[in-house]
Amino acid sequence: MDARLYCCVDGGASNTRVALYDDTGHRIGLTVTGPTSLTVRGTEAWDEILAALETLSRAVSLDGEYLAHTHFGIGLAGANNNSQREKFLAAAPSAGALRVSTDAYIAALGAHGGTPGAVIIVGTGSVGYRIEAAGRCRLVGGWGFPIGDEGSGAWIGRQAVDQAARILDTRYRSSVTDLHRAIIERTGHSRDELLGWLLGAPPARFADLAPVVVEFAAAGDIAALDIVGEAGREIDALADALDPGRSVPLSLVGGLAEPLRPFLPERLQRWAREPREEPISGALMLAQGRAPEETIMWQGR
């Protein structure tokens, strides 16, 4: 098969979407696989990507030489780390072309069609990203768990587990709520059980608790409302850092963007608009060469 193919990847710390497009840009397959964040997986992210691509290729009966005609557009969490990105590029298979960016870049491309605009990704982690008129990009946050990712799923889960730990050793000074009971049920009823849950816990394990917190917040649980309210303020702080004058369009993307929307500050709710397209569409723009190489102002200056 000699026709060009586009393999587009939207990779995060919990899961990854891999899509295959034909030479006209028509999607011929999509699958979801495991985490490909470079912070979590490093060069092993290729194992997930290539296994997913192989699954898609079999589904559409591609021949064994398809990689030579495949142009990759890959957006990955953690790709803002130059060292990790270079190692990932060095481990790449031989292919038609390879373009790698941050997951935030493809999200911004998809949300605003390559025009100036900002996005905040709220998933397992969090990061703010802005494409400016001159084509340069600005990144805010994205330091990774546990010191960053404010307002994200992992951050929300960590707040809930912190309160559960304080309850277990009687340091929690507020009322115990149904949220706390639900978290303790999931993480452990004793110090030993909680320590076992925490041992080697990746960000995704904490993020798995975020939907529980959001569910209890929606039901009026005071502790849960406090956590998601603070998450909303952290997300708003990312937005302020990206665009203090709120002069460009902003979209919220990621698995928690919609569930958290009711708990965001009202001014952020008014500013945020629906993205034009999903991040995987931004990855297609990257693969097709319709987007410039990512140039980030790493220091936010």
C-alpha positions in Angstrom: 0.0 0.0 0.0 1.6 3.3 -1.1 -1.1 5.8 -0.1 -0.2 8.1 2.8 -1.7 7.4 6.2 -1.9 9.6 9.2 -1.5 8.2 12.7 -2.7 10.7 15.3 -2.2 10.3 19.0 -3.6 12.2 22.0 -1.7 10.8 24.9 -2.2 11.4 28.6 -1.4 9.9 32.0 -4.5 7.7 32.2 -5.3 6.7 28.6 -4.5 7.5 25.0 -6.6 7.9 21.9 -5.0 6.7 18.7 -6.7 7.4 15.3 -5.8 6.4 11.8 -6.7 8.6 8.8 -6.4 8.0 5.1 -4.6 10.3 2.6 -7.7 12.5 2.3 -8.0 13.1 6.0 -10.9 10.7 6.5 -10.8 8.8 9.8 -10.7 5.1 9.2 -10.2 3.9 12.8 -10.0 5.0 16.4 -9.0 3.1 19.5 -8.2 3.9 23.1 -5.2 2.4 24.9 -3.2 2.9 28.1 -1.1 5.9 29.3 1.6 7.4 27.1 2.6 10.3 29.2 6.3 10.6 28.8 6.5 11.4 32.5 4.9 8.1 33.3 6.0 5.8 30.5 9.1 7.4 28.8 10.1 5.6 25.7 7.7 2.7 26.6 5.0 5.0 25.3 5.9 3.6 21.9 4.7 0.2 23.0 1.2 1.5 23.6 1.1 3.6 20.4 2.4 0.9 18.0 0.2 -1.8 19.5 -2.8 0.4 19.0 -1.7 1.2 15.5 -1.3 -2.5 14.8 -4.8 -3.2 16.0 -6.2 -0.5 13.7 -4.1 -1.7 10.8 -5.5 -5.2 11.1 -9.1 -3.9 11.3 -8.7 -2.1 8.0 -6.5 -4.8 6.4 -3.4 -2.8 5.8 -0.3 -4.6 4.5 2.9 -5.1 6.5 4.7 -2.1 4.9 2.2 0.5 6.0 4.6 2.2 8.5 6.8 3.5 5.7 3.8 5.5 4.4 2.5 6.6 7.8 2.9 10.2 9.0 2.6 10.5 12.8 1.2 13.5 14.6 1.7 12.8 18.3 0.7 15.0 21.3 1.8 13.6 24.6 1.7 14.8 28.2 5.2 15.3 29.4 6.6 16.3 26.0 7.5 19.7 27.3 10.4 17.9 29.0 13.2 18.3 26.4 15.2 15.3 27.6 12.2 13.0 27.6 11.0 14.2 24.2 14.5 13.6 22.7 14.6 10.1 24.1 11.2 9.4 22.7 12.2 10.7 19.2 15.3 8.6 19.3 13.3 5.4 20.0 10.9 6.1 17.1 10.3 3.4 14.4 11.2 4.2 10.8 8.1 6.0 9.3 7.0 8.4 6.7 7.2 11.4 9.0 7.1 12.1 12.7 5.9 15.3 14.5 5.7 15.3 18.3 4.3 18.0 20.5 2.7 18.4 23.9 -0.8 17.2 24.4 -1.7 20.8 25.2 -0.6 22.0 21.7 -2.8 19.6 19.8 -5.7 20.4 22.2 -5.2 24.1 21.4 -5.0 23.4 17.6 -8.2 21.4 17.8 -10.1 23.8 20.0 -9.3 26.9 17.9 -8.5 25.5 14.4 -4.9 26.8 14.6 -6.0 30.4 15.3 -5.0 32.3 18.5 -6.7 30.9 21.5 -6.1 29.2 24.9 -7.0 25.9 26.4 -6.8 24.4 29.8 -6.6 20.6 30.0 -8.3 19.2 33.0 -7.8 15.4 33.1 -5.5 13.3 35.2 -3.2 16.3 35.2 -3.7 20.0 34.3 -2.0 22.5 32.1 -2.8 25.8 30.5 -1.7 26.6 26.9 -2.1 29.6 24.6 -1.3 30.0 20.9 -0.5 33.6 20.1 -0.9 35.5 16.9 2.8 35.3 16.0 2.5 31.5 16.2 4.4 31.3 19.5 2.9 29.3 22.3 2.8 29.8 26.0 2.6 27.1 28.6 1.5 27.6 32.2 1.5 24.8 34.8 2.1 21.3 33.7 4.8 20.6 36.3 3.3 17.2 37.0 2.1 15.4 40.0 2.6 15.8 43.0 3.8 19.4 43.0 1.7 20.6 40.1 -1.4 19.5 38.2 -3.6 21.8 40.3 -7.3 21.4 39.9 -6.8 18.1 38.0 -8.2 14.6 38.7 -5.0 13.6 40.5 -5.0 16.8 42.5 -8.6 16.3 43.5 -8.0 12.7 44.5 -5.0 13.7 46.6 -7.0 16.2 48.5 -9.6 13.6 49.4 -7.0 11.0 50.4 -5.2 13.6 52.5 -8.4 14.2 54.4 -9.0 10.4 54.8 -5.5 10.0 56.3 -6.2 12.8 58.8 -9.5 11.1 59.8 -7.7 7.8 60.4 -5.3 9.3 62.9 -7.9 11.7 64.4 -6.3 15.0 63.1 -9.2 16.0 60.9 -10.9 18.9 62.6 -14.1 19.2 60.6 -17.1 16.9 60.4 -16.7 13.5 58.8 -18.9 13.3 55.7 -20.2 10.7 53.3 -17.4 11.6 50.9 -14.8 10.6 53.5 -16.5 7.3 54.2 -16.5 6.5 50.5 -12.8 7.4 50.1 -11.8 5.3 53.1 -13.9 2.4 51.7 -11.8 2.6 48.5 -8.4 3.3 50.0 -8.3 1.5 53.3 -9.8 1.5 56.8 -6.5 1.4 58.6 -3.0 2.9 58.4 -1.6 -0.3 56.9 -4.3 -0.5 54.3 -4.0 3.1 53.3 -0.2 2.8 53.1 -0.6 -0.2 50.9 -2.9 1.8 48.6 -0.4 4.6 48.5 2.6 2.5 47.8 3.8 3.3 44.3 0.5 5.0 43.5 0.7 6.7 40.1 -1.3 9.9 39.4 -4.0 7.9 37.7 -4.8 6.1 40.9 -5.5 9.4 42.6 -7.4 10.6 39.6 -9.7 7.6 39.8 -11.1 9.1 42.9 -12.0 12.4 41.3 -15.4 11.3 39.9 -16.3 10.2 43.4 -15.6 13.6 44.8 -17.5 15.3 42.0 -20.5 13.0 42.5 -20.6 13.8 46.2 -20.2 17.5 45.5 -23.2 17.4 43.2 -25.1 15.9 46.0 -24.2 18.7 48.4 -21.4 17.1 50.4 -19.6 19.9 52.2 -16.1 18.3 52.1 -16.5 17.5 48.4 -17.8 21.0 47.6 -14.8 22.5 49.3 -12.4 20.3 47.3 -14.0 21.0 43.9 -14.4 24.7 44.7 -10.7 25.0 45.3 -10.1 23.0 42.1 -12.1 25.6 40.3 -10.1 28.4 41.7 -6.9 26.7 40.7 -8.1 26.3 37.1 -9.2 29.9 37.1 -5.6 30.9 38.2 -4.2 29.0 35.2 -6.6 31.0 33.0 -5.5 34.3 34.5 -1.8 33.4 34.0 -2.5 32.5 30.4 -4.4 35.6 29.5 -4.9 38.2 32.3 -6.9 40.4 30.0 -9.1 37.5 28.8 -8.6 38.7 25.2 -8.5 35.4 23.3 -11.0 32.5 23.2 -10.6 29.9 25.9 -11.8 26.3 25.9 -11.6 23.7 28.6 -10.8 20.2 27.5 -10.1 16.8 29.1 -12.1 14.2 31.0 -12.9 16.4 33.9 -13.6 19.7 32.1 -17.3 19.1 31.8 -18.0 17.5 35.2 -16.2 20.4 36.9 -17.9 23.1 34.9 -20.7 23.8 37.5 -18.0 24.3 40.2 -15.9 26.8 38.3 -16.0 30.5 39.1 -18.7 32.3 37.2 -16.4 34.5 35.3 -14.5 31.5 34.0 -17.7 29.8 33.0 -18.7 32.9 31.0 -15.3 33.1 29.3 -15.0 29.4 28.3 -16.5 28.2 25.1 -16.9 24.8 23.5 -13.9 23.7 21.5 -14.3 23.6 17.7 -12.8 20.1 17.5 -11.3 17.5 19.7 -7.5 17.2 20.4 -7.1 14.3 18.0 -8.1 16.8 15.2 -5.2 18.9 16.3 -2.9 15.9 16.0 -4.2 15.4 12.4 -3.2 19.0 11.6 0.2 18.3 13.0 0.6 15.0 11.0 -0.5 16.7 7.8 2.0 19.6 8.3 -0.8 22.1 8.5 0.5 23.4 11.9 3.9 24.8 12.6 6.4 23.0 14.8 5.6 23.8 18.4 7.6 26.8 19.8 7.0 27.3 23.5 7.9 30.2 25.6 9.0 27.8 28.4 9.4 30.5 31.0 6.1 32.2 30.2 8.0 35.3 29.0 
